[in-house]
Amino acid sequence: MIRIEKEFIAIETERTGYYLRRRGNLMEQLHYGAKLHVGREDAALLSERYGAGYGTDTVYEKGEDAVSLLHLRLELSPTGKGDYRSHALEMRLADGSSVCNFSYAGAVHGKGNRSPQGMPGAYGGEESLVLNFTLPNCSKDQNKICVSLIYTVYPDCDVITRRMQIRNDSGSPVKLEKVLSYQLDLPGTGWQLTTFTGAWARERHMTQLRLDQGSQVFGSTTGVSSHYCNPFFMISQPQATEFSGEVYGFNLIYSGNHFGQVQAGPYGKTRVMAGIQPEGFSWTLQPGEGFDTPEAVLTFSEQGKNGMSRNLHRFVREHIVRGFWAKKERPVVINNWEATYFKFNQRKLISLAREAKKLGCEMFVLDDGWFGKRDSDTSGLGDYSVNRKKLPDGLEGFAGKLKMMGLEFGLWMEPEMVRKYRIISSGR
């Protein structure tokens, strides 16, 4: 459910709440976690309160409320205005300046999803919210650069997705240098960060780190999400267990270069961000063009790591997997690779399939070696014509024989390896 009550906004699932408050031309995050059942009259109680900024702080704007951005939990930080933490959005304007003082311009509440343009996304969201910010006077013609923060609610999973959209409505090109999917400020420091890193054949090893001060950065620059660092990570209370304690889970619906950062600041707040990897990233946004970030997934549970995992499992089942396999049990699979490697023929495969059927397998997956002159991992990759010496009846004939046994047929394909193999070969 989404409620907009003048300067107060509530985004709620069955058990979680995300609460925001307009503070001048800023949007302040009041709370994300367990549902609080609060309204507009409670916003001031949840808001950050302090007097004038400390001696080395930069006062954001003149006025009665001497605000220093370094003390606030912000949905979008103006750059070059005193928030010295890392930012989710950095751009270079036509005049060479990187100072961007975005002003909150209003909220739009709608039903259903607002899918990212040209990106994968979740489906089946009940409600969406768009927070609009503008960068006025950014060019001589007085037009604007517009930033939209987009939230979609999945109440049944206790999930909120977030992403950012930038549109250049000025008369000059703008260079995007860092565009993450979200920025989330949590109260306190000393949270435990859990990431899942590894390498080929030893993927997804859990690494835990308590973050009291400073930043921890992780991600991938390989062109894919990769086995080096999974896009998923979680933040939890140090005492959280599998079944108790506060745990936040974060993921990206994206398989390219990605980036995550958790930063514990000097005034007792922790900033969490993730999105497209900024290293090597530069995007020129011409007048009239827009840019959508990948969709990020956020969830929270008071029932420990297991509760957080259940939220994300439900979300993937109900709102990610679609098409033929949506909400269906997967078949029990036999894969011939370890049994045969490249050395097989149709007779050997049929014999293996019969034994697998006796054991209760439901699908036979034919692995590497069925095409070209693929008798080792140094040749044949990319030549996807069927090797008739190994499969005289072709794929169709072999699949038909499996079907007569009551087995489904699956096929191994790894087209992304073609490029890697050719690069290696050209260097010999």
C-alpha positions as semicolon CSV with decimal commas, in nm:
position;residue;x (nm);y (nm);z (nm)
1;M;0,000;0,000;0,000
2;I;0,117;0,354;-0,080
3;R;-0,012;0,662;0,099
4;I;0,073;1,020;0,010
5;E;-0,027;1,271;0,279
6;K;0,107;1,609;0,170
7;E;0,476;1,605;0,267
8;F;0,460;1,250;0,411
9;I;0,476;0,925;0,209
10;A;0,429;0,568;0,332
11;I;0,521;0,261;0,123
12;E;0,405;-0,054;0,303
13;T;0,397;-0,429;0,252
14;E;0,234;-0,681;0,485
15;R;0,512;-0,655;0,745
16;T;0,746;-0,376;0,634
17;G;0,728;-0,001;0,594
18;Y;0,930;0,258;0,403
19;Y;0,851;0,613;0,520
20;L;0,958;0,942;0,362
21;R;0,915;1,309;0,438
22;R;0,967;1,618;0,228
23;R;1,220;1,849;0,391
24;G;1,238;2,170;0,190
25;N;1,347;2,062;-0,157
26;L;1,493;1,736;-0,022
27;M;1,330;1,397;0,039
28;E;1,429;1,255;0,377
29;Q;1,408;0,886;0,453
30;L;1,248;0,839;0,794
31;H;1,248;0,461;0,831
32;Y;1,278;0,137;0,639
33;G;1,216;-0,184;0,826
34;A;0,929;-0,319;1,035
35;K;0,591;-0,157;0,966
36;L;0,528;0,132;1,209
37;H;0,163;0,227;1,142
38;V;0,241;0,599;1,132
39;G;0,091;0,894;0,947
40;R;0,166;1,253;0,854
41;E;0,134;1,373;1,211
42;D;0,419;1,140;1,313
43;A;0,665;1,248;1,044
44;A;0,832;1,518;1,251
45;L;0,892;1,268;1,533
46;L;1,080;1,035;1,297
47;S;1,276;1,312;1,126
48;E;1,640;1,382;1,207
49;R;1,663;1,666;1,460
50;Y;1,966;1,876;1,544
51;G;2,066;2,239;1,569
52;A;2,317;2,412;1,345
53;G;2,572;2,195;1,171
54;Y;2,896;2,109;1,346
55;G;3,208;2,320;1,299
56;T;3,327;2,158;0,976
57;D;2,981;2,095;0,826
58;T;2,855;2,273;0,518
59;V;2,518;2,442;0,567
60;Y;2,300;2,339;0,276
61;E;2,087;2,652;0,243
62;K;2,037;2,973;0,434
63;G;1,732;2,978;0,657
64;E;1,600;2,905;1,001
65;D;1,680;2,535;0,973
66;A;2,056;2,519;0,926
67;V;2,059;2,184;0,755
68;S;2,381;1,991;0,698
69;L;2,323;1,709;0,449
70;L;2,583;1,491;0,616
71;H;2,339;1,426;0,903
72;L;2,031;1,335;0,699
73;R;1,907;1,009;0,553
74;L;1,842;1,106;0,192
75;E;1,670;0,941;-0,103
76;L;1,875;1,146;-0,349
77;S;2,177;1,349;-0,243
78;P;2,263;1,679;-0,411
79;T;2,628;1,669;-0,517
80;G;2,877;1,933;-0,410
81;K;2,644;2,058;-0,136
82;G;2,790;1,910;0,181
83;D;2,697;1,541;0,173
84;Y;3,048;1,397;0,168
85;R;2,932;1,038;0,159
86;S;2,922;0,847;-0,169
87;H;2,636;0,934;-0,404
88;A;2,406;0,723;-0,618
89;L;2,404;0,976;-0,902
90;E;2,697;1,173;-1,044
91;M;2,693;1,359;-1,373
92;R;2,894;1,614;-1,569
93;L;2,693;1,907;-1,700
94;A;2,753;2,087;-2,029
95;D;2,955;2,362;-1,857
96;G;3,188;2,104;-1,698
97;S;3,036;2,133;-1,350
98;S;2,946;1,827;-1,144
99;V;2,746;2,022;-0,882
100;C;2,383;1,911;-0,896
101;N;2,130;2,057;-0,653
102;F;1,826;1,843;-0,729
103;S;1,494;1,977;-0,602
104;Y;1,197;1,759;-0,510
105;A;0,913;1,833;-0,753
106;G;0,636;1,597;-0,645
107;A;0,515;1,236;-0,632
108;V;0,296;1,027;-0,861
109;H;0,109;0,724;-0,731
110;G;-0,011;0,454;-0,972
111;K;-0,123;0,093;-1,001
112;G;0,089;-0,194;-1,124
113;N;0,445;-0,201;-1,254
114;R;0,658;0,064;-1,417
115;S;0,909;-0,159;-1,594
116;P;1,252;-0,019;-1,687
117;Q;1,297;0,061;-2,056
118;G;1,506;-0,204;-2,229
119;M;1,583;-0,384;-1,903
120;P;1,456;-0,703;-1,738
121;G;1,216;-0,644;-1,451
122;A;0,973;-0,803;-1,211
123;Y;0,601;-0,828;-1,283
124;G;0,281;-0,833;-1,080
125;G;0,353;-0,538;-0,851
126;E;0,036;-0,397;-0,694
127;E;0,129;-0,028;-0,673
128;S;0,407;0,204;-0,781
129;L;0,538;0,540;-0,669
130;V;0,748;0,789;-0,864
131;L;0,936;1,067;-0,683
132;N;1,034;1,341;-0,926
133;F;1,335;1,569;-0,886
134;T;1,455;1,841;-1,120
135;L;1,782;2,022;-1,175
136;P;1,663;2,370;-1,277
137;N;1,865;2,633;-1,459
138;C;2,114;2,377;-1,586
139;S;2,147;2,543;-1,925
140;K;2,093;2,880;-2,084
141;D;1,747;2,790;-2,211
142;Q;1,632;2,728;-1,851
143;N;1,509;2,374;-1,923
144;K;1,566;2,092;-1,676
145;I;1,733;1,761;-1,612
146;C;1,477;1,537;-1,445
147;V;1,542;1,243;-1,213
148;S;1,269;0,997;-1,113
149;L;1,303;0,751;-0,825
150;I;1,065;0,464;-0,894
151;Y;0,932;0,222;-0,629
152;T;0,709;-0,081;-0,684
153;V;0,541;-0,268;-0,399
154;Y;0,502;-0,646;-0,369
155;P;0,307;-0,681;-0,041
156;D;0,282;-1,061;-0,042
157;C;0,663;-1,095;-0,045
158;D;0,757;-0,797;0,175
159;V;0,959;-0,668;-0,118
160;I;0,998;-0,316;-0,259
161;T;1,185;-0,269;-0,586
162;R;1,368;0,052;-0,667
163;R;1,530;0,209;-0,969
164;M;1,627;0,548;-1,109
165;Q;1,538;0,717;-1,437
166;I;1,716;1,025;-1,572
167;R;1,584;1,238;-1,856
168;N;1,771;1,521;-2,022
169;D;1,519;1,794;-2,106
170;S;1,789;2,059;-2,130
171;G;1,931;2,187;-2,454
172;S;2,278;2,037;-2,407
173;P;2,431;1,688;-2,368
174;V;2,493;1,559;-2,017
175;K;2,749;1,292;-1,927
176;L;2,636;1,035;-1,669
177;E;2,937;0,914;-1,470
178;K;2,765;0,711;-1,196
179;V;2,401;0,602;-1,197
180;L;2,306;0,348;-0,931
181;S;1,963;0,200;-0,878
182;Y;1,910;0,329;-0,525
183;Q;2,056;0,495;-0,219
184;L;1,940;0,376;0,125
185;D;2,052;0,527;0,456
186;L;2,010;0,309;0,764
187;P;2,041;0,436;1,122
188;G;2,345;0,331;1,322
189;T;2,673;0,164;1,231
190;G;2,820;-0,172;1,322
191;W;2,592;-0,361;1,085
192;Q;2,721;-0,696;0,959
193;L;2,766;-0,710;0,582
194;T;2,745;-1,050;0,412
195;T;2,860;-1,091;0,052
196;F;2,900;-1,400;-0,167
197;T;3,223;-1,405;-0,364
198;G;3,439;-1,673;-0,522
199;A;3,589;-1,790;-0,850
200;W;3,535;-2,051;-1,117
201;A;3,432;-2,387;-0,966
202;R;3,414;-2,237;-0,616
203;E;3,135;-1,985;-0,647
204;R;2,934;-1,813;-0,377
205;H;3,146;-1,830;-0,065
206;M;2,998;-1,634;0,224
207;T;3,211;-1,348;0,357
208;Q;3,104;-1,151;0,664
209;L;3,233;-0,816;0,785
210;R;3,121;-0,584;1,064
211;L;3,131;-0,225;0,937
212;D;3,182;0,038;1,207
213;Q;3,355;0,304;0,995
214;G;3,457;0,337;0,633
215;S;3,337;0,174;0,312
216;Q;3,320;-0,176;0,172
217;V;3,293;-0,197;-0,207
218;F;3,222;-0,512;-0,411
219;G;3,099;-0,606;-0,757
220;S;3,198;-0,724;-1,104
221;T;3,382;-0,569;-1,398
222;T;3,380;-0,881;-1,617
223;G;3,080;-0,781;-1,830
224;V;2,856;-1,029;-1,648
225;S;2,737;-1,071;-1,290
226;S;3,001;-1,349;-1,267
227;H;3,115;-1,605;-1,014
228;Y;3,354;-1,350;-0,861
229;C;3,080;-1,161;-0,680
230;N;2,710;-1,237;-0,663
231;P;2,487;-0,925;-0,693
232;F;2,297;-1,038;-0,382
233;F;2,414;-0,922;-0,039
234;M;2,260;-0,874;0,304
235;I;2,300;-0,650;0,606
236;S;2,207;-0,770;0,951
237;Q;2,233;-0,702;1,321
238;P;2,553;-0,866;1,450
239;Q;2,345;-1,088;1,679
240;A;2,102;-1,196;1,406
241;T;2,065;-1,570;1,354
242;E;1,891;-1,784;1,094
243;F;1,557;-1,733;1,267
244;S;1,577;-1,410;1,470
245;G;1,707;-1,058;1,436
246;E;1,680;-0,779;1,180
247;V;1,810;-0,862;0,831
248;Y;1,798;-0,665;0,505
249;G;1,840;-0,836;0,168
250;F;1,942;-0,663;-0,157
251;N;1,963;-0,786;-0,516
252;L;1,962;-0,665;-0,877
253;I;1,747;-0,787;-1,166
254;Y;2,047;-0,750;-1,393
255;S;2,331;-0,969;-1,521
256;G;2,594;-0,716;-1,632
257;N;2,873;-0,528;-1,456
258;H;2,742;-0,447;-1,110
259;F;2,851;-0,255;-0,802
260;G;2,760;-0,252;-0,435
261;Q;2,879;-0,030;-0,153
262;V;2,810;-0,009;0,219
263;Q;2,947;0,300;0,391
264;A;2,946;0,372;0,764
265;G;2,957;0,749;0,811
266;P;3,095;0,971;1,087
267;Y;2,753;1,057;1,236
268;G;2,613;0,713;1,304
269;K;2,447;0,626;0,973
270;T;2,513;0,355;0,715
271;R;2,458;0,418;0,344
272;V;2,377;0,126;0,115
273;M;2,391;0,152;-0,266
274;A;2,398;-0,080;-0,564
275;G;2,355;-0,072;-0,940
276;I;2,557;-0,055;-1,261
277;Q;2,932;-0,071;-1,204
278;P;3,065;0,290;-1,231
279;E;3,419;0,174;-1,317
280;G;3,446;0,208;-1,692
281;F;3,097;0,355;-1,715
282;S;3,026;0,677;-1,907
283;W;2,700;0,757;-2,083
284;T;2,628;1,071;-2,282
285;L;2,262;1,167;-2,253
286;Q;2,163;1,381;-2,548
287;P;1,879;1,638;-2,525
288;G;1,545;1,457;-2,516
289;E;1,698;1,120;-2,418
290;G;1,642;0,914;-2,104
291;F;1,832;0,647;-1,913
292;D;1,686;0,371;-1,693
293;T;1,888;0,184;-1,430
294;P;1,840;-0,185;-1,353
295;E;1,565;-0,270;-1,105
296;A;1,689;-0,341;-0,752
297;V;1,515;-0,565;-0,499
298;L;1,495;-0,468;-0,130
299;T;1,347;-0,674;0,154
300;F;1,350;-0,679;0,534
301;S;1,270;-0,938;0,798
302;E;1,270;-0,952;1,177
303;Q;1,283;-1,330;1,152
304;G;1,652;-1,355;1,074
305;K;1,830;-1,466;0,761
306;N;1,579;-1,742;0,696
307;G;1,290;-1,495;0,703
308;M;1,471;-1,268;0,459
309;S;1,545;-1,565;0,230
310;R;1,180;-1,672;0,232
311;N;1,077;-1,323;0,120
312;L;1,311;-1,338;-0,179
313;H;1,217;-1,696;-0,265
314;R;0,850;-1,597;-0,279
315;F;0,937;-1,292;-0,487
316;V;1,129;-1,496;-0,746
317;R;0,853;-1,759;-0,767
318;E;0,567;-1,511;-0,793
319;H;0,718;-1,213;-0,975
320;I;1,033;-1,315;-1,168
321;V;0,988;-1,662;-1,317
322;R;0,736;-1,647;-1,599
323;G;0,631;-1,836;-1,909
324;F;0,614;-2,214;-1,931
325;W;0,800;-2,286;-1,606
326;A;0,618;-2,035;-1,388
327;K;0,506;-2,200;-1,060
328;K;0,593;-2,547;-1,186
329;E;0,814;-2,808;-1,025
330;R;1,132;-2,870;-1,221
331;P;1,204;-3,222;-1,350
332;V;1,466;-3,447;-1,193
333;V;1,762;-3,425;-1,434
334;I;2,038;-3,660;-1,544
335;N;2,329;-3,487;-1,721
336;N;2,576;-3,705;-1,911
337;W;2,886;-3,487;-1,863
338;E;3,061;-3,656;-1,570
339;A;2,959;-3,999;-1,703
340;T;3,100;-3,953;-2,055
341;Y;3,273;-3,617;-2,099
342;F;3,335;-3,584;-2,476
343;K;3,362;-3,960;-2,538
344;F;3,016;-4,089;-2,617
345;N;2,794;-4,225;-2,889
346;Q;2,420;-4,267;-2,914
347;R;2,429;-4,623;-2,780
348;K;2,619;-4,518;-2,467
349;L;2,379;-4,227;-2,405
350;I;2,070;-4,447;-2,445
351;S;2,214;-4,697;-2,197
352;L;2,278;-4,416;-1,948
353;A;1,925;-4,283;-2,000
354;R;1,768;-4,625;-1,924
355;E;1,954;-4,648;-1,594
356;A;1,859;-4,289;-1,508
357;K;1,492;-4,365;-1,576
358;K;1,506;-4,656;-1,330
359;L;1,635;-4,417;-1,063
360;G;1,342;-4,178;-1,115
361;C;1,500;-3,917;-1,342
362;E;1,257;-3,724;-1,561
363;M;1,482;-3,534;-1,804
364;F;1,802;-3,621;-1,988
365;V;2,032;-3,325;-2,056
366;L;2,285;-3,378;-2,334
367;D;2,602;-3,190;-2,244
368;D;2,913;-3,077;-2,434
369;G;3,046;-3,268;-2,734
370;W;2,731;-3,315;-2,944
371;F;2,836;-3,069;-3,219
372;G;3,117;-3,015;-3,470
373;K;3,456;-3,174;-3,404
374;R;3,414;-3,120;-3,035
375;D;3,629;-3,395;-2,884
376;S;3,816;-3,170;-2,641
377;D;3,781;-2,820;-2,497
378;T;4,029;-2,674;-2,750
379;S;3,826;-2,716;-3,069
380;G;3,481;-2,709;-3,221
381;L;3,319;-2,453;-2,994
382;G;3,080;-2,244;-3,200
383;D;3,023;-2,507;-3,470
384;Y;2,673;-2,606;-3,363
385;S;2,607;-2,855;-3,641
386;V;2,522;-3,199;-3,500
387;N;2,806;-3,453;-3,498
388;R;2,646;-3,738;-3,692
389;K;2,917;-3,986;-3,595
390;K;2,807;-3,954;-3,233
391;L;2,436;-3,898;-3,303
392;P;2,348;-4,065;-3,635
393;D;1,977;-3,985;-3,588
394;G;2,049;-3,620;-3,504
395;L;1,908;-3,433;-3,206
396;E;1,550;-3,491;-3,316
397;G;1,599;-3,865;-3,347
398;F;1,780;-3,890;-3,013
399;A;1,513;-3,682;-2,839
400;G;1,246;-3,911;-2,987
401;K;1,411;-4,219;-2,837
402;L;1,420;-4,049;-2,497
403;K;1,055;-3,957;-2,527
404;M;0,967;-4,321;-2,591
405;M;1,134;-4,401;-2,257
406;G;0,929;-4,132;-2,084
407;L;1,214;-3,883;-2,052
408;E;1,215;-3,518;-2,151
409;F;1,512;-3,382;-2,346
410;G;1,738;-3,091;-2,255
411;L;2,043;-2,954;-2,438
412;W;2,365;-2,793;-2,313
413;M;2,455;-2,462;-2,478
414;E;2,723;-2,212;-2,378
415;P;2,745;-1,959;-2,662
416;E;2,921;-1,697;-2,448
417;M;3,229;-1,922;-2,442
418;V;3,279;-1,884;-2,820
419;R;3,430;-1,538;-2,783
420;K;3,659;-1,649;-2,500
421;Y;3,784;-1,946;-2,699
422;R;3,856;-1,739;-3,008
423;I;4,052;-1,480;-2,811
424;I;4,267;-1,755;-2,660
425;S;4,319;-1,921;-2,999
426;S;4,422;-1,598;-3,173
427;G;4,700;-1,550;-2,920
428;R;4,867;-1,882;-3,000
